[in-house]
Amino acid sequence: MKTRTQLIAAAQDINKVMSLDPAIEPTFPLAELKSKIVEAAELLESSDKGKFKANTVEVLVELKAPAVKFLLDAPAGVRRDKASRRHITIIEGEHGVVVRD
């Protein structure tokens, strides 16, 4: 499970990339913060691919946001997150998608 800090960072990234109005407030209680992140993810489009930090993608995968498929539709493998310069591994298997550093 992602920490509150990781959820807040993902919410801030989503706010920035998607220019949400109203923005997801980092002060929301944990359950509401998760809910708002998933709700915002429903607005994702294929053109959003590559715009989010690795942590944000990991949060969306962990929260099982349905529209995260737009961010993961490329083949499984190793990808570099441009914003953080981290490499992440996407593993697609019978139990869904797993994102690892």
Backbone as JSON Lines, residues from 0, in Angstrom:
{"i":0,"aa":"M","n":[0.84,-1.18,0.0],"ca":[0.0,0.0,0.0],"c":[0.89,1.24,0.0]}
{"i":1,"aa":"K","n":[0.54,2.18,-0.84],"ca":[1.28,3.43,-0.94],"c":[1.05,4.28,0.31]}
{"i":2,"aa":"T","n":[2.07,5.05,0.67],"ca":[1.96,5.92,1.84],"c":[1.14,7.17,1.49]}
{"i":3,"aa":"R","n":[0.72,7.86,2.51],"ca":[-0.03,9.11,2.3],"c":[0.82,10.09,1.49]}
{"i":4,"aa":"T","n":[2.11,10.14,1.77],"ca":[3.02,11.04,1.05],"c":[3.04,10.71,-0.44]}
{"i":5,"aa":"Q","n":[3.07,9.42,-0.77],"ca":[3.07,9.0,-2.17],"c":[1.74,9.33,-2.84]}
{"i":6,"aa":"L","n":[0.64,9.17,-2.1],"ca":[-0.67,9.52,-2.64],"c":[-0.78,11.02,-2.89]}
{"i":7,"aa":"I","n":[-0.27,11.82,-1.96],"ca":[-0.29,13.27,-2.12],"c":[0.55,13.68,-3.33]}
{"i":8,"aa":"A","n":[1.72,13.08,-3.47],"ca":[2.58,13.39,-4.63],"c":[1.88,13.04,-5.94]}
{"i":9,"aa":"A","n":[1.18,11.9,-5.96],"ca":[0.44,11.5,-7.16],"c":[-0.69,12.48,-7.44]}
{"i":10,"aa":"A","n":[-1.41,12.89,-6.39],"ca":[-2.5,13.85,-6.56],"c":[-1.99,15.17,-7.11]}
{"i":11,"aa":"Q","n":[-0.85,15.63,-6.61],"ca":[-0.28,16.88,-7.09],"c":[0.16,16.76,-8.54]}
{"i":12,"aa":"D","n":[0.73,15.61,-8.91],"ca":[1.13,15.37,-10.29],"c":[-0.1,15.36,-11.21]}
{"i":13,"aa":"I","n":[-1.15,14.69,-10.77],"ca":[-2.4,14.64,-11.55],"c":[-2.98,16.04,-11.69]}
{"i":14,"aa":"N","n":[-2.99,16.81,-10.6],"ca":[-3.48,18.19,-10.66],"c":[-2.71,19.0,-11.7]}
{"i":15,"aa":"K","n":[-1.4,18.86,-11.69],"ca":[-0.53,19.63,-12.58],"c":[-0.73,19.22,-14.04]}
{"i":16,"aa":"V","n":[-0.63,17.92,-14.31],"ca":[-0.71,17.42,-15.69],"c":[-2.08,17.65,-16.3]}
{"i":17,"aa":"M","n":[-3.12,17.41,-15.5],"ca":[-4.48,17.48,-16.04],"c":[-5.16,18.83,-15.79]}
{"i":18,"aa":"S","n":[-4.47,19.74,-15.13],"ca":[-5.02,21.08,-14.82],"c":[-6.42,20.96,-14.21]}
{"i":19,"aa":"L","n":[-6.55,20.11,-13.19],"ca":[-7.85,19.88,-12.59],"c":[-8.41,21.12,-11.9]}
{"i":20,"aa":"D","n":[-9.69,21.34,-12.09],"ca":[-10.39,22.43,-11.43],"c":[-11.78,21.94,-11.07]}
{"i":21,"aa":"P","n":[-12.06,21.68,-9.83],"ca":[-11.21,21.91,-8.67],"c":[-10.12,20.84,-8.56]}
{"i":22,"aa":"A","n":[-9.03,21.25,-7.96],"ca":[-7.89,20.36,-7.78],"c":[-8.15,19.36,-6.65]}
{"i":23,"aa":"I","n":[-7.42,18.25,-6.7],"ca":[-7.47,17.28,-5.59],"c":[-6.69,17.9,-4.44]}
{"i":24,"aa":"E","n":[-7.34,18.06,-3.32],"ca":[-6.7,18.68,-2.16],"c":[-5.89,17.66,-1.37]}
{"i":25,"aa":"P","n":[-4.62,17.94,-1.08],"ca":[-3.8,17.01,-0.33],"c":[-4.25,16.83,1.12]}
{"i":26,"aa":"T","n":[-5.14,17.7,1.58],"ca":[-5.61,17.63,2.96],"c":[-6.82,16.71,3.12]}
{"i":27,"aa":"F","n":[-7.34,16.16,2.01],"ca":[-8.47,15.25,2.11],"c":[-8.11,14.07,3.0]}
{"i":28,"aa":"P","n":[-9.09,13.5,3.71],"ca":[-8.84,12.25,4.45],"c":[-8.39,11.17,3.45]}
{"i":29,"aa":"L","n":[-7.67,10.19,3.93],"ca":[-7.04,9.17,3.08],"c":[-8.03,8.51,2.12]}
{"i":30,"aa":"A","n":[-9.18,8.08,2.6],"ca":[-10.15,7.4,1.74],"c":[-10.65,8.33,0.64]}
{"i":31,"aa":"E","n":[-10.9,9.59,0.99],"ca":[-11.37,10.55,0.0],"c":[-10.28,10.9,-1.0]}
{"i":32,"aa":"L","n":[-9.04,10.98,-0.53],"ca":[-7.91,11.25,-1.42],"c":[-7.8,10.15,-2.47]}
{"i":33,"aa":"K","n":[-7.88,8.9,-2.03],"ca":[-7.84,7.77,-2.98],"c":[-8.99,7.85,-3.96]}
{"i":34,"aa":"S","n":[-10.18,8.13,-3.46],"ca":[-11.37,8.22,-4.3],"c":[-11.22,9.32,-5.35]}
{"i":35,"aa":"K","n":[-10.71,10.47,-4.95],"ca":[-10.54,11.59,-5.87],"c":[-9.49,11.29,-6.94]}
{"i":36,"aa":"I","n":[-8.45,10.55,-6.56],"ca":[-7.42,10.17,-7.53],"c":[-8.02,9.24,-8.59]}
{"i":37,"aa":"V","n":[-8.8,8.26,-8.15],"ca":[-9.44,7.33,-9.08],"c":[-10.45,8.07,-9.96]}
{"i":38,"aa":"E","n":[-11.2,8.98,-9.35],"ca":[-12.19,9.78,-10.09],"c":[-11.49,10.61,-11.19]}
{"i":39,"aa":"A","n":[-10.38,11.24,-10.84],"ca":[-9.64,12.04,-11.83],"c":[-9.07,11.15,-12.93]}
{"i":40,"aa":"A","n":[-8.66,9.94,-12.55],"ca":[-8.08,9.01,-13.53],"c":[-9.09,8.61,-14.6]}
{"i":41,"aa":"E","n":[-10.38,8.72,-14.3],"ca":[-11.4,8.41,-15.29],"c":[-11.36,9.37,-16.48]}
{"i":42,"aa":"L","n":[-10.69,10.5,-16.3],"ca":[-10.57,11.49,-17.37],"c":[-9.33,11.29,-18.23]}
{"i":43,"aa":"L","n":[-8.53,10.28,-17.91],"ca":[-7.3,10.03,-18.67],"c":[-7.61,9.68,-20.11]}
{"i":44,"aa":"E","n":[-6.73,10.11,-20.98],"ca":[-6.84,9.79,-22.4],"c":[-5.5,9.26,-22.88]}
{"i":45,"aa":"S","n":[-5.49,8.65,-24.04],"ca":[-4.25,8.09,-24.56],"c":[-3.18,9.16,-24.74]}
{"i":46,"aa":"S","n":[-3.57,10.4,-24.97],"ca":[-2.6,11.48,-25.14],"c":[-1.88,11.83,-23.83]}
{"i":47,"aa":"D","n":[-2.37,11.32,-22.7],"ca":[-1.74,11.59,-21.4],"c":[-0.55,10.68,-21.14]}
{"i":48,"aa":"K","n":[-0.35,9.7,-21.99],"ca":[0.73,8.73,-21.79],"c":[2.08,9.44,-21.81]}
{"i":49,"aa":"G","n":[2.92,9.1,-20.84],"ca":[4.25,9.68,-20.75],"c":[4.32,11.0,-20.01]}
{"i":50,"aa":"K","n":[3.2,11.51,-19.57],"ca":[3.19,12.81,-18.89],"c":[3.28,12.7,-17.37]}
{"i":51,"aa":"F","n":[3.02,11.51,-16.83],"ca":[2.98,11.33,-15.38],"c":[4.27,10.72,-14.84]}
{"i":52,"aa":"K","n":[4.58,11.06,-13.6],"ca":[5.74,10.48,-12.92],"c":[5.47,9.01,-12.62]}
{"i":53,"aa":"A","n":[6.54,8.24,-12.44],"ca":[6.41,6.81,-12.16],"c":[5.57,6.56,-10.92]}
{"i":54,"aa":"N","n":[5.74,7.36,-9.87],"ca":[4.96,7.19,-8.65],"c":[3.46,7.31,-8.93]}
{"i":55,"aa":"T","n":[3.08,8.25,-9.78],"ca":[1.67,8.45,-10.1],"c":[1.1,7.24,-10.81]}
{"i":56,"aa":"V","n":[1.85,6.71,-11.77],"ca":[1.39,5.52,-12.48],"c":[1.26,4.35,-11.51]}
{"i":57,"aa":"E","n":[2.23,4.2,-10.61],"ca":[2.18,3.12,-9.62],"c":[0.95,3.26,-8.73]}
{"i":58,"aa":"V","n":[0.64,4.48,-8.3],"ca":[-0.55,4.72,-7.46],"c":[-1.81,4.36,-8.23]}
{"i":59,"aa":"L","n":[-1.91,4.79,-9.48],"ca":[-3.09,4.49,-10.29],"c":[-3.26,2.99,-10.51]}
{"i":60,"aa":"V","n":[-2.16,2.28,-10.71],"ca":[-2.22,0.83,-10.87],"c":[-2.68,0.19,-9.56]}
{"i":61,"aa":"E","n":[-2.09,0.63,-8.45],"ca":[-2.45,0.05,-7.15],"c":[-3.91,0.32,-6.79]}
{"i":62,"aa":"L","n":[-4.42,1.49,-7.15],"ca":[-5.81,1.82,-6.85],"c":[-6.76,1.23,-7.89]}
{"i":63,"aa":"K","n":[-6.2,0.53,-8.86],"ca":[-6.98,-0.15,-9.91],"c":[-7.88,0.83,-10.68]}
{"i":64,"aa":"A","n":[-7.31,1.99,-10.99],"ca":[-8.04,2.98,-11.78],"c":[-8.2,2.42,-13.2]}
{"i":65,"aa":"P","n":[-9.44,2.23,-13.65],"ca":[-9.67,1.6,-14.95],"c":[-8.98,2.29,-16.13]}
{"i":66,"aa":"A","n":[-8.93,3.6,-16.14],"ca":[-8.36,4.32,-17.28],"c":[-6.84,4.28,-17.31]}
{"i":67,"aa":"V","n":[-6.21,3.67,-16.31],"ca":[-4.75,3.58,-16.3],"c":[-4.25,2.81,-17.53]}
{"i":68,"aa":"K","n":[-5.13,2.06,-18.17],"ca":[-4.75,1.32,-19.38],"c":[-4.19,2.25,-20.45]}
{"i":69,"aa":"F","n":[-4.64,3.51,-20.45],"ca":[-4.12,4.47,-21.43],"c":[-2.64,4.76,-21.19]}
{"i":70,"aa":"L","n":[-2.2,4.58,-19.95],"ca":[-0.8,4.85,-19.63],"c":[0.06,3.61,-19.8]}
{"i":71,"aa":"L","n":[-0.56,2.43,-19.89],"ca":[0.18,1.17,-19.91],"c":[-0.05,0.35,-21.18]}
{"i":72,"aa":"D","n":[-0.56,0.96,-22.24],"ca":[-0.92,0.15,-23.39],"c":[0.25,-0.29,-24.25]}
{"i":73,"aa":"A","n":[1.44,0.16,-23.93],"ca":[2.62,-0.31,-24.66],"c":[3.01,-1.68,-24.13]}
{"i":74,"aa":"P","n":[3.8,-2.42,-24.85],"ca":[4.21,-3.75,-24.39],"c":[4.92,-3.69,-23.05]}
{"i":75,"aa":"A","n":[4.86,-4.79,-22.34],"ca":[5.54,-4.88,-21.04],"c":[7.04,-4.72,-21.27]}
{"i":76,"aa":"G","n":[7.73,-4.31,-20.24],"ca":[9.17,-4.15,-20.34],"c":[9.65,-3.05,-19.45]}
{"i":77,"aa":"V","n":[10.84,-2.59,-19.71],"ca":[11.44,-1.55,-18.89],"c":[11.25,-0.21,-19.58]}
{"i":78,"aa":"R","n":[10.79,0.76,-18.82],"ca":[10.6,2.11,-19.35],"c":[11.25,3.11,-18.43]}
{"i":79,"aa":"R","n":[11.67,4.21,-18.98],"ca":[12.27,5.26,-18.16],"c":[11.24,6.35,-17.94]}
{"i":80,"aa":"D","n":[11.06,6.7,-16.67],"ca":[10.18,7.81,-16.33],"c":[10.98,9.09,-16.51]}
{"i":81,"aa":"K","n":[10.61,9.91,-17.48],"ca":[11.4,11.09,-17.84],"c":[11.51,12.09,-16.69]}
{"i":82,"aa":"A","n":[10.43,12.27,-15.94],"ca":[10.43,13.28,-14.88],"c":[11.4,12.94,-13.76]}
{"i":83,"aa":"S","n":[11.42,11.69,-13.32],"ca":[12.26,11.34,-12.19],"c":[13.53,10.62,-12.6]}
{"i":84,"aa":"R","n":[13.67,10.33,-13.9],"ca":[14.82,9.61,-14.44],"c":[14.99,8.23,-13.82]}
{"i":85,"aa":"R","n":[13.89,7.65,-13.37],"ca":[13.9,6.3,-12.82],"c":[13.49,5.32,-13.9]}
{"i":86,"aa":"H","n":[13.94,4.11,-13.76],"ca":[13.49,3.04,-14.64],"c":[12.43,2.24,-13.89]}
{"i":87,"aa":"I","n":[11.35,1.95,-14.56],"ca":[10.32,1.11,-13.96],"c":[10.08,-0.08,-14.86]}
{"i":88,"aa":"T","n":[9.68,-1.17,-14.28],"ca":[9.38,-2.38,-15.03],"c":[7.89,-2.64,-14.97]}
{"i":89,"aa":"I","n":[7.29,-2.83,-16.12],"ca":[5.87,-3.14,-16.2],"c":[5.76,-4.62,-16.52]}
{"i":90,"aa":"I","n":[5.09,-5.36,-15.67],"ca":[4.91,-6.79,-15.87],"c":[3.43,-7.07,-16.0]}
{"i":91,"aa":"E","n":[3.03,-7.59,-17.14],"ca":[1.64,-7.92,-17.37],"c":[1.5,-9.43,-17.28]}
{"i":92,"aa":"G","n":[0.63,-9.89,-16.43],"ca":[0.45,-11.32,-16.24],"c":[-1.0,-11.66,-15.94]}
{"i":93,"aa":"E","n":[-1.21,-12.89,-15.52],"ca":[-2.57,-13.36,-15.28],"c":[-3.26,-12.63,-14.14]}
{"i":94,"aa":"H","n":[-2.47,-12.0,-13.26],"ca":[-3.05,-11.31,-12.11],"c":[-3.11,-9.79,-12.31]}
{"i":95,"aa":"G","n":[-2.93,-9.33,-13.53],"ca":[-3.01,-7.91,-13.81],"c":[-1.64,-7.33,-14.12]}
{"i":96,"aa":"V","n":[-1.5,-6.05,-13.86],"ca":[-0.29,-5.32,-14.17],"c":[0.44,-5.0,-12.88]}
{"i":97,"aa":"V","n":[1.76,-5.19,-12.88],"ca":[2.58,-4.89,-11.71],"c":[3.62,-3.88,-12.16]}
{"i":98,"aa":"V","n":[3.83,-2.85,-11.36],"ca":[4.84,-1.85,-11.65],"c":[5.9,-1.93,-10.57]}
{"i":99,"aa":"R","n":[7.16,-2.08,-10.98],"ca":[8.27,-2.15,-10.03],"c":[9.37,-1.2,-10.41]}
{"i":100,"aa":"D","n":[10.12,-0.73,-9.39],"ca":[11.33,0.06,-9.65],"c":[12.42,-0.88,-10.04]}
